[in-house]
Amino acid sequence: MYPDTTEAPSVPLAGGFLQLLLRGLLAGLIAGVLAGTVAFVIGEPHVEAAIALEEAAGDHGHTHGAAETEGHSHGEDALVSRSGQKAGLFLATTLAGLAFGAIYASVLHFARRHSARSGWSLALATAGLAWVVIEAVPFFKYPANPPAVGDPETVDQRTWLWLATVVLGLVAVAVAVVVRRALAGQELRTVRLVAPVLAFLAVVILGYLVLPAIDEVSDDFPATLLWEFRISSFTVQATLWSGLGAAFAFLTERADRRTVAA
């Protein structure tokens, strides 16, 4: 007997909303654990280094005011110890994965009505677009900063500006989709591929020019540590969304194969 190597046919994303939701939660759980592991391995050393710099600056009287000192308490006076924060890291990424997984499944439930893609392909494409909107577009305008950077009094402003960049990413993706559909009959493939990308970049660049700049990094903060922290943060988010998309696509393919076998 030879093994059955036939591939399951590419079918649209099937299943009820509850089935997709459970699949999204499971995929989110897997992605959250993966992201937590990456954050612990490559992110925590940079956080420790930033906290050490902040505490050293405090010991030598180089604080930036009482408000900032209270906002960046990581030592014995912190409400949660560093050991507790490290343990809570996995809890935070897991909960984030579950939450994103539920939202992701809901978006897929809606998107499959407007797409002829196969289930696994739609899952990967949606995860990639979500990463672009939620992480990539905000990151290149307002990259993440380590604990020792940032004024607590501007937290609300920075939060609203981050939300504004997420909305900017959504608008840019929507414009790119509209351009792609408008050029669906175009004979030149290069035009069909490049035009949506250029439309996306044009919207994002215009939004970047309109949104205000925020630079709260002091001149004496090590540039290497700053960018190592930002790159690790970027990597964690990339792991979360790639893991979510890959896990959901894998579970979808397995469900499709069981359906075909039945």
Disulfide bonds with the S-S distance in Angstrom:
none
